[in-house]
């Protein structure tokens, strides 16, 4: 018998080709009058920013385009100051997870004055206990341009403090974007490597939801179809970047994986990813792609007959083996322009014990379908290395 709550669901989602052109009207419908666009240099240097500017029209209040990957705290602070200087009542984040999390960081600043520590998750010392945010005074609309963030529909954010070897992690309902626009025409500019890496983040969310300790029929339904869509559409998006149908499937799969995972939660792959990303500046999707095959070998035996959903999602016979699922996942990654092993991204063998120990303090470990020891995590890392 399943018990629990369906806690988290997206707010307004506008999806379809050309929907970016409705951005100004959407901001107005939310009560916004002055919108600051925040993005990175890649978005700023191409046609995406001009399209967003044109869509905002008279509501466009300026651009902050100095965001770097992994959402450094200094960049979030600078974006908040730019919003104040522009008199912005709305943030429009354009880009992938780093840009969207930066928008959430501006929302955090508006609600907390920049004192983030009481609102951050510190699993090792206080579990999930943290201070609740006040209602933000600024709106947030996201325009994703990659294949797999889903930060726009989730109440979580990650902001990197360069003084710490990890990201600060946040979870608060007030961080869910007020609206998101999923327009496949905005995704065609992502290059093959970025598409592959962000897409594998969505794949990892879907698969980890399917073997989560807290899985339930709604999360399983969303995650199953998300993984099906991604398995077919992600390689197509890499091979043919102008394939709008494939791009749209990736965007919708991403949304579903995010909604599924925030309700049932993810575990070991994401827990290790927090440590690897914070320490080595590695994009989450790359670590997820490398780790997910070895994780499947260890997680699927713990979920019994429910493994058939993972097998089906990966295109295997439902009665197949654990190795069938892991091999199918590894074959999917092999189609993509991504590193295949941890050693390929600068992780040394001597780093593995420390990464394993640090993983045990990550709050995602509470969602494992079966307990893991430090030795178990190190064994997984060794296989991925």
N, C-alpha and C positions, 0 to 999 in steps of 0.2 A: 504494500500500500504506500503510495506517495504522499508525503506531507510537506508543508511549507508554503511559501508565498511566491507569486510572480511579481517581483518587486519593481523591476526596472523595464521601462519601455521607452522607445524614442518619443520625442515631441514631434513637431511637424516635419515631415519629410516630403520634399517636392522632387519628383524624379521624371526623367525623360530627356530626349534630345532637345537642345535649345532652351532648357529651363533656366539657364544662367541669365538669360535676358529678362527674366521676371524678378531679378534680385532686388531692384529698387522698390518695386511694389510690395515685395515680401517684407523688406525692412520697414516700410511704411505701415503695413498691416500689423506689425509687432509694436508700433508706436515709436519707431526710430526716426530721427530727423538728420543726424550727422553720423556717418559711418566711416570709421578708420579701417582701411584694408591692411592686414598684416600678412606678410609672406616672406619667402626666402628669395635669394638672388636668381634662382632658376626661373621661378614664376615671374619675377619682375622683369627678367630679360626677354620674355617671349610674349606671345599674343594673349595669354591668359589674363594678365593684369589689365591690358587695354580693354578687353571684353568686360571685365568686372567693373572697371571705371565707367564705361559707357552705360552699363546696365544700371548702375547706381544713380547716374545723372546728377541732379541737384543735391542729392543726399550724400554725395562723395565728399568726405572731409579731409582726405589725405591718405598717404601710404607710409607704412613702416616696412621696409624691405631688407632689414639687416638680420633676419633670423638665421641661425645656424642649426645644424642637425642636433638631435638629442635635447633640444630646448634648454639651453643654458639659462640659469637664473638671471644672469646679467642681461641677457636679451629680453627676457620677460619684463624685467624692471624698466628697460629702455622703451619697450613697446607701451607699457603703462604710462610712462611719462609723455610719450608721443600722443597717446589718446587724450590725456589731460590737456596738453597744449593745443590740440585740435578741437577741444570741446566736444569730443565724440560721446554719443550715448549708445553707440552700437559698434561692436567689433565684427568685421567680416574676415575670417581666416581662410586663406586660399592656399591649398597645398596638401601635404600629407600629414602624418601624425604629429610631426614636430611643430608645424604651423598651427594645427588645431589645438594641441596642448598649450602652445604659447597664448592662443586666444583664451583658453581656460585660465592660464596664469594671470592674464590681465583681469579676468573676472575675480580671481582670488585676491589680487591686489586691491580691487575696488571694495571687496568685502572685509579684508583683514588689515589693510594698511601696509602690507608687505611682510608681516610677521607670520611666516608660513609654518614654523615648527609645530605649534599646537594643533594644526590641522592635518599634519602628515601622519601616515601610517608608520609606526615603528614596531614591527611585529615582535622583534627580539625582546624589547623591554616592556611594552604595554599592549601587545596584541593589536586588536582593531580599535581600541579606545582612542578617540581623538575628538577635538572640539568641532562642533557643527558650525558651518558657515552661516553668517547672516545672509539675508536675501540680497543678491547682487544689485547694484545700481546701474549696471550696464548690460546690454543685450549682446548675444553672441550668435552669429549666423555662420555656418561652415560651408565651404565649397570645396569638397575633396577633389584632388586631382590625381590620386594614385589608385592602386587596386586593392588596398587592404587595411587601412588604419582603423576605421569604425570608431575612432575617438569621438566623433561627432554625435554618436547615439549612445554613448556610455557615460556614466557619472565618474569616471576615473581620469587621472592625468599623471604624467611623469615629467618631472623637471630636474635637470641635472645640475647639481652643485659641484663645480670643479674642485672644491676643497674636500669632497667626499668621493670614495671609490664606488659610488652607487647613485641611483636616482632617488630623489624624494618622490614618494608615491602618495596620491590623494584619492579619496573616494567620498563624494558628496553629491546628493541629488541636484544641488544648485549648479553643478558643473556641466550638466547635460545641456548641449546647445539648444537654444530656443528654436532653431530651425536648421535644416541642412538641405542643400541642393545637390542631387545626384544627377549630373549631366555627363553622359559619356563623351560628349564633344570636348569636355575639359580634361579628360583622361588620356586622350590620344597623344599628348605631348610628352608623356612619361616615357623615358627610354626603356630598353629591354631589361636592363639590370634592375632598375628601380621598380618596374612593373612586376618582375619576378619576385623581388625581395618583399615588397609590400603585399603581394598576393599570397605569399607563403605565410605571412602573419595571419591572414584570414583563414587559410587552410589549417594552421596550427590551432587557432581558436576553435574552429569547428570540430576537429578531431579530438582535442582535449576535452571539449564539452561532451562528446559522445562517450568518453570513458571516465567522466567526472564522478566522484563520490556522490555528488548532489544532483545528478542528472534526473530529468523527469520528462514526461511525454512532450511537453511543449518545447523544451530546450532541445530534445532529441530530434523532433520534427524540423525545427529551424536549422540545426547544425547539419543534419543529414542532407537536406536539400542544398545548403550552402556549400558543403563539400562536393556534392555532385556537380554543381555549377562550376565551381572553381577547377575541379579536375579537368573539365573539358575546355573552359573558357580561358584559363590562365595561359596555357601554352599557345592558344590561338592569339591572345593579345600580345604575346611576346613575338610571335612569328609575323603577325599582320597588325601593326599598331593602329591602323585606321579602321579596323573591324569594329564598328560601333556596337553591333550586337554582342560581341564578346566582351567589350568594355562594359556595357550595361549589365551583363550577367555577373561580371566580377564585382561591380559596385553593389548590386543587390545581394550577392552572396556575402559580401563584406558586411553589409548592414545586418543580415540575418545572423551571421556568425557572432557579431558583437552583441546583439540582443540575446542570443542563446547563451553565450559565455558569461555575460554579466549576471544572468539568472541562475546558471548552474555552476559556473566558475571553472577555471583552468588550473593547471597544477605544475608538474615538474618542468616541462619545456619552458614555460614562461618564468618560473622561479629561477632556473639557471640563466635564462635570457636577461633577467634584471641584473644579475651579477656580471655576466659577460659584457653586456652593453655598457654598464656603468664603468667597468674597469678598462675595457679595451676600445670604447667608443664604437662598438659594433652595432650596425642596424639590426633591430630585433628580427626581421624576417630572415636574415642570413643565419643567425644562430638557430632560429626555429627550424629552418630547412635542414640544417645539419643534425639537429638533435631529435627530430620527430621520429625518424625510423628506429633508432635505438630505444626511444621511449616506448614505442608501440610494443616492442618485444617484451617489455617489462610490465606494461599496464594492462594489456588486453586479457591476460589470464585471470586478472582479478575481477572482471566484469561478467564472466560466464557467458550465457547465451546472447547477451547484448552486444557481444563482439560482432555479431552478424551485421549490425548497422555500420560499423566501421568498415568491414569488408565490402559491403554494398557500396558505401560512399566512395571507396577507392577502386571500384570496378571489378572486384573479385567476387567469386561465388560466395554466397552467404554462409555456406558450410565450410569455407576454407580455413586455413590455419593462421596462427599468429604470424608466422614467417611470411605467408602470402601477403598479409596486410603491410608488414614492414617493407617487404621487397617492392610492393606496388608504390609505396610512398617514396622509397629511394629512387625508383625508376622515374617517377614524376619529377623529382628534383634534378635528376640527371638530364632531363630535357631543357632545363632552364640555365641561363648564364650566371650561375652562382657558384661560390666555393662549395666544395663537397665535404670538407673535413675541418675541424677546429685548427689543425696545424696550418691550414692554408690561410688563416686570418690572423696569425700572429700569436696564437695561444701556444705556450710551451708546455711540455710534459710536466715540468716542475710547477706549473700553475694549477694543475688539476686538483691536488688536495685542498688548496685554499678555496678554490671555486666550489668544491663539494661542501666544505664546511660552511661557507657563507650561504649556500643555497638552503641549508637547514633552517636558517633564520628568516626565510622569506614567507610572507603570509599566504602565498599560493599553495604552500605545502599542506595546508589544512584540507585541501580538496582532493588529495590522492585517493584512488580507489582502494589502495592497500598501502600500509606504512612502508617507508624507505629509510634505511640507515645511511649514515655518511658513506659507508663502504659501498652501498648500492648506488648512490649518486656518483661516486667516483668511478665505479664500473661502467655506468652509462657514459660518463665523460670520456673514459678511456676508449670505449667502442667508437665514439664520435670523433676522437682525436686522430 
